Amino acid sequence: MAKFITNADPEKTPLSPHVLDLTKISNQKLTPNRKIADLKFPSKKVQNDYQEIIFYYEEHPALTYRPNRFREITRMVAMGIIVIFTLNGANILNNAFSFKNDLVSASYEDYSSLFTFQPDSQNLLQETANRFQAAQQSLWFLQSQRTQLITAGTAADSITQILRTGEILTREGAKFINFSKDLQPILAKLFTEQSSPRLSITEQISQIYSTDFKSGLAELNVANDQFQAINSAFFPKNIRSYLPFAKEKLNQLVEELNYFDQNFPLLLHLLGDDLPQTYLILLENTDEMRPGGGFIGSYLLATLNDGYLDELSFHDVYDLDGQFHEIIEPPLEIARLTSQWGLRDSNYSPDISISSAKAAWFFEKEGGQSVDQVITIDLEAVRALLQIIEPVTLNGFTNPITADNFRTLLSYAVESKLTGENSPKQILAQFIPRVLLNLRSQKPVAALLAILPNLATEKHLTAYSTDEKIQDFFRDLGVSGAIPKPKEHEDYFMVTSTSLGGNKSDAYLSQDIIHQTKIEKNGSILNQISLTREHHWNNETENELKKVLASYNFNSLENWLMAILGQGPNVSGIRVYVPKGSQLLQVEGILKDQVETKYDADLGLDYFYFQVITYPGDKTIVKLSYQLPFTLELKPLDEYRLTVVSQPGDHHTELTKEISADSRLTIYRSFPDDLTSLPGDKISKVYRSVTPLTHNLNFAQLWGK
C-alpha cells in the first residue's frame, strides 16, 4: 500500500532528482493561471509501522502561460473593476453584518459579465469610470459606518484594511483612467507619417506615464500588500467566499502593471525613442510551407522614429535575391529546391528566432541595411486582421476583398501576372496600403489586442530583435517563436514540412499524426508515429475556386495556372524531430533506406528526413518506429514527459497522443486532464488525447512498480 504525504522537510528527507514537472497549463484549452502540482520523491522509499510505503513530496505552484500576458494586459482595467466590485460587496456589512441577497446576487452577476466583457475603444473608459464612481459611493457609506463596524482586535484590523484598500483603489484608479484618456490622442498619432517639426510622441507618453501611471502604481502596490494580509475568518460566510477571489484578481492586476512598468523603457525603445528602429517585416505564404513558416515572397521595410512612421516600403524578395550571386551552402531541403540560398528561404529552422536571425543576416549581406527587429506575418494573421477591418477595396477588382477570399484572389493575381509580366506582385503593393488605411480610419485597438494572443501562440505572428534585452522581452511575452530546448531524459517530437513542388497545394492538405508511446516494465520506451497526409483538391474545390474568381470577372484559368493554385501534387520534405540518439527501428509506407537520420545542431535534436508525394484526392501514410535513448527508473517511481512542438504557420494538423504501459506498472498522475484512460488488454494500460496541433503541447505521466 502506498501513501503520499505533502510538505516533506527537504533537509530531513533526501529528494530524488526525478521531478514530475507539470508546470504547464492545459495547453489544449490555454487556460490562464491553472496550477498543476510539481512532485518530488525521495531516492529511497520509507515504511511506517503499518508497513505502508510512504512517498514524501512537495507541491509547487505552476508557472503561468506566458502568452497570456496579452490577455492580462488587455483586461487590466476589467480586473481592476472586478476587485473594486468585490470590495463593494462590503456594502452588505450594514445593519450589523445583515446580508442582502439581492446585492450579493447582483455582485456575482457582475463578476460573470466582466469575465465575458470584451471592451471596445469607444466605451471602455466610460464603463471604468462608472464602476469607480459606484465604488466611491459605497466607500463613503462604509466610512460613515466605521464606528459601528469596528469593535476591537484582529477583526477590526481586517475591516480597516478592506476600507483602506478601497480608499486607495478608488483614489488611484482615477489616475489610471486619466492615463488611459490622455494616452488616446497620442496613440492615434502612432505609426503616422508627419514631417518636421513635430512633437515627440515618446516624450508625451513618458510625461503622462510619470504623472499618472507611476504614482498610481506605487500606491496600488501598498494597497495590494494590505489587502493580501486581510484575515477572511472574521467575515460572514458569503463575504468570505469573495475575498480569495478578490485577492487573486488584485494580485494579478498588480503583477501585470508592475511587469508593464518594468518593461516600459523597452516599449519606448521599440518606438524609436532614442534611436530610429528599423523593422524587417516578412510576409510568409503558408500555402507553400517552410520549416519556419511559409515561403517568403515579399517583405516590408519600416522605420519608427520617435513613434512616427518615417518609412514603409513594399518589396518583392527577388529584388534582393535576384541580385545576390554568392553561393551559401543551403540546408538539405533547400538544396533540393535551389543552389542559391537567399532571403526567400531563410526560414529554414522551425525555431523562428533562429530563422529570423538568418533573415536579418541575409538581408544585410544581400545589400540591405542592418535591421533592429524582424516581424513575421503569415496568411492566417492576415485573415484574422481582415475579419476585423474588411472589406478592402482595390482598383481593378469589381468587388471588395474579404477574409474569406483574399488568398484565392491574391494568389491568382500574382501567379497569372495580372499586373504585368515584370511586376506580378504589384497587387500586393496596392493591397497593403489599403489595409493600413482601413486600420488608421477604424482604429480597432481592442479587437486587435484580442486576436494577438492566439496569433502569437500559434506562431502566425512573431517578433525577433537583435537586441538581447528586447529579445528576452519578446520571449517572455511568447511572441518570439522560439521553441523549447530539449531536456535530458525527456521525449521530444516535432514534424515539419517543406514544400518542394513549387505550387500552393499546402492550402488543400490536411495532416493527422498519431504518436504512440509504449513503456515497458524495464523502463525502456518505444515510440511509433503514423503520419497521414491527405490532398483535398477535388471537383468541388475547383468549382468553388472558379466561382470566386468569376465573381471578379477573372475567367482565364489555364491548366498550368490551376496546377500552381493547388491542383498539382503535393511534394514535401518531412522532418520528424526526436531526442538525440533515438534509434530508427522500422519504416512503413516508404522504403527504410529513403529515410535519412540527421542531426540539427541548432536545436540539439535528431530528425528523420524523407519525401512524400500526395496527389489530389489521395492520401499518403508513413509509419516510423524508434527507440528512445533513455529508460525510466521505475523503482520506485519515474515520469515520462513529452514536449510536442507545432510547425509555425501550420493549422491543418491534428495530433492523437497515446501512451501505453505494461499492466504490471502503476500510474500515479497524468497530465493533461484529457489524456484519458482507454480499455486495454491484459498486458497494457492505454491513455489517449486528441487535439489540434496549432501550438506547443506537453504530456506527462508518473509511473511506478
N, C-alpha and C positions, 0 to 999 in steps of 0.2 A: 504494500500500500504506500502511495506517495503523497506527500503534502507539499504545499507551497507556503512559505512564511515570509511576509513582507518586512521591509525596513531592517534588514540584517546589518549588523555592525561590520563594516568592511575591514576594520582592524582586527576583529576577533574571528571573522570568517574569511578564509582565503578565497578570493574570487577567481574564476576561470577567465581567460581572455575571450572565451566564446560569449558573444552577446547577440541576442535577437534584437537587432537594431531596427525596430519597427517605427522609425521616426518619420515615416512618410504618411501623409493623409491618404484617404481613399482616392487614389488618382482617378479612378473611373468616374467619380462623382465630383471631384475637385472641391470637396467640402472644406471651407476655410477653418483653420484652427482646431481641427479634430486632433485628439490626443490618443496615441497608442503607447502602451507601456513598453519600456525597454527592460529586458530581463538580464540579470547577471547571475551565473550559477557558480557554486564552489567547485574546485577541482576534485574534491572528494565528497562523496555522499556521507550523510550523517544519519545515525539511527538513534531513536529515543528508546525509552524503557518499554514502549509498546511495540518495538520492532518496526516502527513506521519509518520509511525512508523520507528524510526531510531535505528539500532543496531550498536554500535561502536565496532570495532575490530582492533586488531593489527596483522600484519603479521611478522612471524619469519622464518628465514631460516631453512631448514630441516637438520637433521643430515645425514652425508654421511653413506653409507652402508659399515660397517667395513671390511667384507671380500674382498672388492675391493682394500684394501691396497696391496694385492698381485699383482693385475693388475697394480696399480700405481707404485709400486716399480720396477716391471719387465720392465716398459716402461718409467722409469725416463729419460733415455738418449734420447728416442724418443721425450719426451715432451720438453727437452732442445733444441732439434733440431727445433721443431716447433716454439719455442719462437725466436730463432736466425733467422729463416727464415722470421718470421713476422717482426722483426726489419729490416731484409734485404729488406723488402718492401720499406724502406725509400730510396732505390735506385731511386725510381720514383720521388724523390724530385728535381732531377737535372733539369736544364733548367727552373728555377723559378717555380717549382711545376708542370711542364707539365707531364701528365700521359702517360705511355706507356702501352697500353692494353695487349701486349704480355707478358710483365713482370708480370703484375698483374695476368694474366691467369696462367702463369707458377707457381707463388707462390701459388695460390689457389689449383692447381692440386697437388702440393707437399704436402699441408696440407692433402688432401684426401688420398694420398698414405701413408703418415705417420700414419694416423689413422688405416689403414689396414695393416701397416707394421708389420710383425712378424719376428723380428731379430733372427738370429741364432748365435751360438757362433763363427762361422767362420768369418762372415763379419760385425758384429755389430760395432767393434771398428774402422774398416776402414771406414765404412759408416759415423760414427760420426765424425771422423777426417776430412773427405772430406767436411762435412757441416760446421764445424768450420773454415776450411780454406777458404771456399767461403764467410763466414761472415766476416772474417778478410779483405779479398779483398774489400768487399763492404764498410766496415768501413773505410778503408784507403781512398776510394773515397769520402766518406762523410766528413771526416776530411779536405780534400783538398778544399771542397766547403763550409766550415763553414762560412766564411765571407760573402758569397753571400746569404746564407740561413738565417742567424740570423740577425734580424733587431733590435727589441727592445721589452721590456715588457714581458708579460706572454707568448706570442708565442715563443719568443726566449728561455725562460726558459724551455718550453715543449720540444723544439727541442734539447736543450742542454742535457736535462735529457735522451732523447732517445739515443743520442750519448754516453753519459756516461754509460748508461746501456749496450749498445752494446759493449763498450770497456771492461767493467768488465766481461760480459758473455764470450766474446772471450778469454780474458786472463785467467780467472779462469776455463773456460771449459777445457783448456788443462790439468789442474790439475786433473780433474775428469777422463779424458782419461788416464792419467798416472796411477791414482789409479786403474782403471779397468785393464790396461795392466799388471801392477805389481802384481795384485791380481791373475791373471790367473794361473801362475805356482804354486802359493801357494795353491790355491783351489784344484788343481789337486792332491795334497798330502792328502787332507782331507779324513777321513774315510779309509785311507790305514793302513796296518799293517807294522810297521817298528820297528826293535829292537834298543836298545840304543847302542851308543849315537846317538841322533837325534836332529836336530834343532827344536826349538819351533815354531810350526805353528802359535799359537795365538800371540806370540811376534812379528813375522814377519808381521802379519796382522795389529797389533796395530801400528807398526812403520810406515808403508806406509799410514795408516789411518790418523795419526797425521800430516805427512808431506804433504799429498796432499788433502785428503778429508776435514779435519777440517779447514785448512786455506782457501780452496776454498769456503766452505760453509759460512764462516764469510763474505767474500766479496759478495757472492751471496745474502745474506740477505740484505746487503746495496743496491745492485742493485735493488732488488725487491721493497724495500721501495721507491726508487727514481722513479721506473717505475710506481708504483701504483699511484703516485702523478701527473703523466702526464695528462694535460688537452687536451683531444682529439678535443676540439672545434676549435682549430687553425689549424687543418689539413684538407686537401681536403677530400671530402666525401668518396672516395674509400679507403684512408688510415684510415680514422676514423672508418670504418666498421671493420677493422682488429684489432684495438687496444684493444677493450674489450676482444676479443678472446685471444690475446697475454697476457693481464694482468691475465686473468683467468688461463691460462696454466702455466705461470711463477709462479703464486702464488701456484698452485697445486704442481709444482715441488719443490718449496722451502719448502712447508709444509711436503711433503714426505721425503725430505732429512733431515729436522730437526727431524722428527719422527724417522728416521733411526739413526740419531746421538744420540738422547735421549736414544734409546734402544740398542745402540751398546755394552755397557758393559754386558747386558743380553745375547746377542748373543755369546759373548766370554765365558760367564759362561756356556752356553749350550754346548760349545765345550770342556769344561773341562779346562778352563784357569787357575783357581785357584785350584780346586779340581776335580778329576775324576768324571764324571757323568754317572750314571747307568740308562739305558733305558729298561723298560719292554715293548716289542712290542707284542701286542695281535693280533693274526691272526684270524679274525672272519668270519665264514661261514654263509653268509646271505641266503643260501638255506635252512637254519634251523634257523628261526628268534628268537631273544630275544628282550625284550623291548629296550635294549640299543644297538642293532645292530644284530650280528649273533652269533651263538654258538662258543665259544672259544675252539677250538680243539687243538691248538698249540700256542706256543709263542717263541719269540726270546729274548735273553738277550744280550744287547750290552753295552760296556763301552767305553766312549770317554774320552781320556786323552790328553789334550793339542792339540786337533784336530785330534789325531790319534785314530784309532780303535784298542783298546787293547784287546777287546773280542767281539766275535759274535758267539753265540751258539744257536742251534735249540733244542726245547724240546716239547715232547708230553705232553699235560696238565695233562694226567693221571699219568705221572711220579711223579707229586706232589700230585694231588688229591687222587691217589690210596694209598698213604702212610698216608693220613690225616683221622683220625677217630673221631675227636672231633665233637660233634653234635652242629651245629649252626642253630638256628631256621630260616628256609628259608621263603621268601615271598610266597604269596598264590599260584601263578602259579608254582613256583619251587618246592613247597611242593608236588604238584601233579605229578611231574616228579621223585623226589628223596627226601629222608630224609637226604641225605648227601650233604649239601650246600657247595660248594667249588669254587675254582678259575674259573672253566669252566662255571659256571652260575652266575658269579659276576656282569655281566652287566644287573642287574635286573631293573634298572631305565632308563627311556628314556632320562634323563639328564646325558650325558656321563661323565661330571665332577664328578658326584656322583658315577656312576658305576666304573670309573677309580680309584677313591679313594678306593672303596671297593676291586677292583682287587689288588691294591698295598697292602692293608691290608691282604687279603687272602694269597698273595704270601709270605709275610714275616711270617705270622702265620703258614703256612704250611712248613716252613723250609727254604724258600728262603731268600736272602739278602734284605736289605732295598733298595728301588729304588728311584730315583730322579724324573724321568719322566715316564709317561705311554703314549704310542702311540697306537692307534687302526687303523687297516688296514683291509678293507673288500674285498670281491671278486671284486666289481666294481672298486676299486682302483687298484687292481692287473691287471684287464682287461685294464684299461687306461694306465698303465705302460707298459704292453706287446705290446700295439699298437705302442709304441714308439721304443721299443728295440727288438721286435720279429724278427726272431723266436728264440726259446730257444731249444737247443738240449740236450737230456738226453740219457744216456746209457740204452739200453733195449727198446727204442722207435724207431720204424723204420722211423718215420718222425718227424720233429721239432714240438714243441708245440707252438700254436699261441693264440692270444687273443680270438679267436672265439671258440676254443675247449678245453682250459685248464681246465675249470670247469668240463666238462664231463670226461676228461682223468684222472685228479687227483682224482675226486670222485670215479671213477671206481677202480683206483689203490689202494686207501685206503680201500674202502669197500670190495673189493674182496681179500684183503690182498695179493696183488701182490708181495710185497717184503718180505712176510713171516708172519706167524701167530703171532709172538712175536714183530714184528716191522712193523705194517701196514703203518705207516706214514714216513717210511724211504724215500719214494719217495719225500716227501716234503723237507727232509733234503738234497736231491740231487738237487731239483729244485731251492731252494733259492740261493745257491752259484752260480749257473749258471746265474740266473737273475742278481746278483751283478756283476758277471764277465762281462756280457754284458753292464751293466751300466758304469763300470770303463773303458771299452775299447771304448765305443761310446761317453761318456761324453755329453749326450744330455741336457745340462743345461737349455737352453732356452725353449725347449719342456717340460721339467719337470715343470718349473716355470709357463708355460702356462696352465697346467692342474690342478695345485694346487687350484686355487680359487674355481672352481666348486666342486672338491672333498671335500674341506672343507665346502663349503656352504651346500652341500647335505649330509654331515656327513659321508662320506666314509673314510675320513682320519681325525683323531682328535688328539689333544695333551693335556696332563694334567701334571701339575707339583705340587710337594709337597711344592715348594717354592711359597709363596703368590705373590711376585712381578712378577715372571715368569708366574704364572697362570693368573694374571691380563693382562700380555702381550699377552698370548695366547687368552684370552677372547677378547681383543681389536682387535686382528687380525682376529677373527672369526673362530678359529680352535679348540676352547675348547669343542665344542659340548654341552655347557651349554644352557638350554632352557630359554626363557623369564619368569620372575616371573609374576604371575597373579596380576592384579591391581583391586582395589575396583571398583565396578560398571562397569566392563568390562567383555565381554563374552570371553570364552576360550574354545579351542577344540583341542583334540589330540586323535588319535586312535593308539594303539599299539597291536601287536600280538605276542604270544609266541607259538612256535611250540611244540606240545605235542605228536606228532605221531612218533617221532624217525626216520623220513625219510627226504629226501631232496625235498619234494613236493612244498615247498615255491618257488622253481625255476620256477614252472609252474603255479603259482597262480597270478591272477590279482585282483585288488580291486577298486571298484568305490564307492565313498562316495558322497551322496547328503546331504548338510547341509542347512536346510530351517529355516529362522527366520521370525516370524510374530510379528510385532509391533502393539499393539492395541492402540486405541485412548486414553486410560487412562495411557499409558506408559508401561504397562506390556508386557513381552516378552516371547513368546513360541517358543521353538526350536523343530524341528523334524529332525532326521537323518535317512538316509537309507543306509545300508551297504551291498553291493553286492560283494560276493567273488566267483570267477569262477576258476575252476581247468581245465587247458588247456591240460592235458595229453590226447593224443588220438593215434590212429594208426599211424598217420603221424609223430608225435613227437617221438614215439617209434622207428619207422623205421629209422628216421634221427639219433637217438642216436646209434642204432645198426650199421648204415653205418659208422659213425665217428669211432667207436671202431674197426670195421672190418678193416678199413684202417690202423690200427696199429697192426693188427693181434690179436686183443682181441675178441675172438668169444664165450667165455664161459659166458653166460648170463642166469643164473638160475632165477626162479621166485622170490625167496626171495631177490636176488640182484636187480632185476628190481623194486621191491616194495620200496627198500631203495632209489634208484636213482630218484624216483619221481612218480612211477606208483601207489603207495599206496595212501589211502585217506589222505587229509589234515585235521589234528586235531589241532585246535588253541584255545588258551585262549585269549580273546579280552578284552582290557581295553578301555573304552570311557571316556576320561578325560573331566570334565566340571567344572564350577565355584563351589566353596564350597557352599553348601546349596541348590543346584539345586534339584528340586523335580521330580522324575520319575513318569510320569502320565500313559503312555500306552506303550505296547510292542506288536510287531507283528513279526511273523516268528518263535519265540520260546515262551515258557510259561513265564509269568511275574515273577513267583517265581524262574525261572532259572537265573534271573539277580540279582546279588548282588551289593549293594551300599557300596563302601569302601572309605576310606579317605587316601590319600598319604601325610603323614606329611612332607616328604622331599620337596614336591612341593607345598604344601598348596592347593591341589585340590582334589575334589571328583572324583571318577570314577565308572562307571558301568561295572561290570565284568560278562562275560558269555563265554561259549564254543560253538564252531560251528564245524561241520564236513562237509567237502566238498569233494565229490567223483569225480574221474576223469571223465571229460566230463560233469560235472554238475555244478550248481551254487547254492549258498545259499543267502537268503535275510533276513536281520533282520532290523526292524524299531523301533526306540525309540523316544518317545515324552517326553519332560521335560520342566518344568517352571524354568526360571532363578530367582535367589534370590533377584533381584533388579528391579526397574522400572525406566523409563526415565521421567525426569521432562520436559515436552514438552511446558510449559508456561514460557518464550516464545520459547526457543529452547533447545535441548539437543542432544547428539550424541550417536549413537550406535557404539561400537567398538568391533572388534573380532580379536583375535590372534589365528591363526591355526598353530600348530607345527607338523612337519613331523617326522615320526619314523626314527631313524638313520638306514642307510643302505637300506631303502625301496625305490625302484624306479619302482614299479608296481602299484602305486595308482594314480587315477585321482579324483580331487575334483570339484564338482559342488556346488557353493555357491549361494543361493537365499535369497533375503531379500524382504519381502512384508510388506506393512504398510497400515493402514486404509486410505481410499481415502480422508478423511477429513483432513489428515495431509499434510504438505508441505515439500518437500525435498529441501535443500539449497546447499548441496555439497556432493559429493560422491567420494570415493577412493577405489580401483584404477580405472583408466580410463576405463578398460574393464569390469567394473561392469555396464553393460548396461541395459537400460530400456526395459522391455517387455510389450506387450499388457496385461493389467489387466482387471479385471471385474469392476462392479460398486462399489464394496466395498473395493478394494485394488489396490495398485500400486506395481509392481514387478520389481526387478532388479536381474541380474544373471551374474555370472562369472564362466568359466570352465578353469581349469588349472591342469597340472600335479602337484601332491603334493610331489615334490622332495626336497623342502626346506620350511622354515617357511614363512607364509603369513600373511598379515594384511589387514583388511577391515574396512571401517569407513563410516558412513553416518550421516549427520546433518539434523535433523527433527524438525519441529515445528508446532504449531497450527495457 
